[in-house]
Amino acid sequence: MTCKGKTDPATREPSPYGLRSLHVFTLCGFAFTVPLLDALSRQPVYIYDQQLGWAEIGTLLTGLTICLPLGFVLADRLALALSKRLRGMGRNTVFFGLFVLILLSISRPYTSARSIALTGFAGSLALLLSLIGAAIAATLYEKSRWMRFWLTMASVGLVIFPGAFLGDFYSIQRSELHVDQAVVASSPTHVVMVVFDEFSATTLLNGQMEIDAHRFPHFARLAKASTFYRNATTVHPRTPVAVPTILSGRFPVTDLPPLPENYPGNLLQTIQATNAFDMAVFEPATRLCPTVTEHRAPRQPAPRKTEKLITTLSALYPRLILADDLSAYFPAIPREWIAQTNRNWDYGTEGLFNYGADDRAGQLTHFLSCIKSSDRPRFVFLHAVLPHTPWIFFPTGQQYSHESAYEGPSAGAVGEDWLNDPPTVHRNEFRYRLQVGYVDHFVGRLMDRLVETKVWDKCLLIVTADHGVSFRPGHSRRMPDTDNLADIVSVPLFIKLPGQKEGRIDDRNVESVDILPTIAETLGIELSEPVDGIPVSQERRRPRKTLYYNKSMTIIEPDLPQRRAAVLRQVELFGHDDLESLPQSIATHPEWHGRGIGSFAVEGKPAQATWIDTLFDRSGEESSQHLLQGEIDRSELPQAPAELIVTVDGIVRDSGMTLPLSGNRQGFEFLLPKSVVHNVSNIVRLYLVNRSQDPPSLRPVPVAKSSED
């Protein structure tokens, strides 16, 4: 349909409405199709698990590229009709709205930058600039033929963007790989393999570069009965690539999705192909195990799957364009989007189990139950999301916060980047080290289970991690640089061969790609696919270490000389005390610790704080309040950042500063060890310190749900 008799009010040239409609379609493509398809293509495991087929994807593309734009075309028609009654006002309302969405999408990555996010006004600033930019763009569309010409040329994206996505989708559809070739294991025996997550081997070492037996007695016990590869390193800092690298034995030259077709002949496929093992596999992150159907959602009709897909993307879309600090309600994203399921396992001892990251303690118990004595060799594999965030466990396994309490960056961080705030960053490191203590406790349970079931002597046991983690103020937690390299690439690796009785330390250059060929050599398996790794039994080692990330490759000296400095930094910070002893260097006033509250002047109206919910145990009873978390409005503080002290039963136990949050808020976080808070009868109090007075006075901050004096 055209309007030949009408002309463009700005140029007086013919302005066919069909061209205007094409421009609406183009803008809808940039506003909706591009960000949503980009997000979906980055989640191949979600597509794989949900068994999305051509029908569901075709319906989605039809909705994004035809139905949704048609709705905006009709809205534009209505705006044009109404503008005639308003003397031309509002003529380009639809264009203005679409330009706003596009500019918000473009600005979204920048609002996450540390310097911008810390202002607390990133979302408001992005919205304001998008509104101004959209007004300018809409005006240019009305008055400039070049703007309209550019939109006409950009309309090729209506074909290119969906076409590129369909290419990615086709690759995922082909990823169902069946291993038909028989593989022979000439020396099958029990195999127990544990891959921890976000675990730096430097954490385990003391100043003498040995396992710290005082803090981590069970790792020290393991080292006495296995070979500790002290110089072991990962080849990638991201789990979706690092774990497939371990299982495939190949360097990640490209970051392929963790799907079967991309890693043929990987460890899990190879073990199944031998038909010589009973398998129990706990793997939440990849889909490389052949028994893939247990990861997937129950089969549903296409309309239901399409409905769930659209619901998921609708919940995701606001997060793709709006900054985190905007006070807006975002609907919850279904757990399946991040490869977590709500399935309740029946504690079977064979099969594939995907716990996600919301019941890590239950996963560990289930895994241990799968280790048992049998005539037929068993292959028991665990990828445990530990000591990865959230940090919620004491070394004994007692929880002091919910698994679901962590939904964003840690206190003192923007995304994965630590602020330049040493006390706050080191408090996070303290919590991480406590969780490493929980991992150590589990290693002890694992060894006891192997001995109890009489599997210990004859099994091949491998304990390692996918990558490390760093706690350097002003640096990234996960992405390596010159200062944090050793923290991130160094990973624990313990290998106990069948029949091995004595432990030893091996400092040769070993990388995560060497694990698969080592297992294959021990079991007498000839691998069906080429690998880059070298069995640890071979004296010949690579003359360098390699780290792949951000589509680049970094060469590292084979002896990783930065490791010693990384260990000594931890020794200097945490000394030689027990794991639960908070270093005095983290506190603002360690000399106050142990003093009674009666020696301070407590005055003023109580400051109002917003508290994170108190943890309740499985019985519904309130547990001891070890973790104090919350936020205080800036107007309540004498200065920002402000100093706080914590008392337990009237005795000062900790002191620290608030930390900046978004907007005009300051947060706080204190973890009280079990040696200080024993049960709910302990009275925990929080006070603001007014440093403008000499001596400083205290102002109470009521603690949520605490006992009354």
PEVEN-V294418 format. One record per pair of residues at least 24 apart in sequence whose ideal C-beta (glycine too) atoms are under 6 Angstrom apart, sorted by the first residue. I is the first residue (numbers start at 1). J is the second residue. If there is no record, write none. Layout:
((I	J) (I	J))
This chain:
((10	142) (10	143) (11	145) (21	73) (22	155) (23	151) (24	72) (24	73) (24	76) (25	69) (26	151) (26	154) (26	155) (27	98) (28	68) (28	69) (28	72) (29	157) (29	158) (30	102) (31	98) (31	101) (31	102) (32	64) (33	64) (33	161) (34	161) (35	105) (35	320) (36	313) (37	165) (41	165) (41	168) (44	172) (44	257) (45	287) (45	339) (46	337) (47	172) (48	172) (48	259) (48	287) (49	295) (49	296) (50	297) (51	296) (55	302) (56	302) (56	305) (56	306) (56	309) (57	169) (59	306) (61	162) (65	162) (92	138) (92	142) (95	138) (95	141) (96	134) (96	138) (99	134) (99	137) (100	130) (100	134) (103	130) (103	133) (104	130) (104	321) (105	321) (108	321) (111	323) (112	415) (114	414) (114	417) (117	414) (118	660) (120	325) (120	662) (120	663) (122	323) (122	325) (123	323) (123	325) (123	326) (126	323) (174	261) (175	259) (175	260) (175	261) (177	260) (177	261) (179	269) (179	273) (181	528) (183	270) (183	273) (183	274) (185	274) (185	276) (185	523) (185	524) (185	525) (186	524) (187	523) (187	524) (188	276) (188	377) (188	523) (189	377) (189	458) (189	498) (190	377) (190	378) (190	455) (190	458) (190	459) (191	379) (191	460) (192	380) (192	459) (192	461) (193	381) (193	462) (194	382) (194	463) (195	383) (195	464) (195	466) (196	384) (196	386) (196	465) (197	385) (197	388) (197	466) (198	388) (198	469) (199	387) (199	465) (200	468) (200	469) (200	487) (200	490) (201	490) (201	491) (201	492) (202	487) (202	490) (202	566) (202	567) (203	436) (205	567) (207	571) (215	579) (216	440) (218	440) (218	443) (218	444) (219	440) (219	443) (222	443) (222	494) (223	503) (224	503) (225	503) (226	494) (226	495) (226	496) (226	503) (227	495) (227	504) (227	506) (228	494) (228	505) (229	493) (229	506) (229	510) (230	505) (230	507) (231	507) (232	491) (232	493) (232	510) (233	489) (233	490) (233	511) (233	545) (234	467) (234	489) (234	491) (234	512) (235	511) (235	512) (235	546) (235	548) (236	548) (237	467) (237	478) (237	488) (237	549) (239	285) (239	466) (242	466) (242	467) (243	285) (243	286) (243	466) (244	286) (245	512) (245	513) (246	512) (246	515) (247	288) (249	513) (249	516) (249	517) (249	531) (249	533) (250	531) (250	532) (251	532) (252	548) (258	286) (259	287) (263	288) (264	529) (265	528) (265	529) (267	516) (271	379) (277	377) (277	379) (278	350) (278	376) (278	378) (279	379) (280	349) (280	350) (280	370) (280	380) (281	352) (281	381) (282	353) (282	367) (282	382) (283	383) (284	354) (284	356) (289	352) (291	352) (294	351) (294	352) (295	354) (312	337) (325	662) (357	385) (358	403) (360	386) (364	442) (368	449) (371	449) (371	453) (372	453) (373	453) (373	454) (373	455) (386	439) (387	435) (387	436) (387	439) (391	431) (391	432) (391	435) (393	435) (393	438) (394	434) (395	437) (395	438) (395	441) (395	579) (397	438) (400	626) (400	627) (401	615) (401	627) (411	659) (411	669) (412	659) (416	476) (416	477) (416	478) (417	476) (418	473) (420	473) (420	474) (422	473) (423	586) (424	659) (425	471) (425	473) (426	586) (427	586) (429	471) (431	671) (433	579) (434	579) (437	579) (458	498) (460	498) (460	522) (461	496) (462	495) (463	494) (464	491) (464	493) (465	491) (465	492) (485	562) (486	562) (486	563) (486	566) (487	566) (489	547) (490	563) (508	541) (509	541) (509	542) (509	558) (510	536) (580	673) (587	655) (588	643) (588	655) (588	656) (589	655) (592	652) (592	655) (593	652) (595	652) (596	650) (597	647) (597	650) (600	698) (601	697) (602	698) (603	697) (604	699) (606	700) (606	702) (607	636) (607	688) (607	699) (607	701) (609	701) (611	704) (614	705) (622	680) (624	677) (624	679) (624	680) (625	684) (626	672) (626	677) (627	671) (628	670) (629	669) (631	661) (631	665) (631	667) (632	666) (634	664) (638	690) (640	666) (642	688) (643	689) (644	668) (645	687) (646	670) (646	686) (647	685) (648	676) (648	677) (648	682) (648	684) (649	682) (649	683) (683	707))
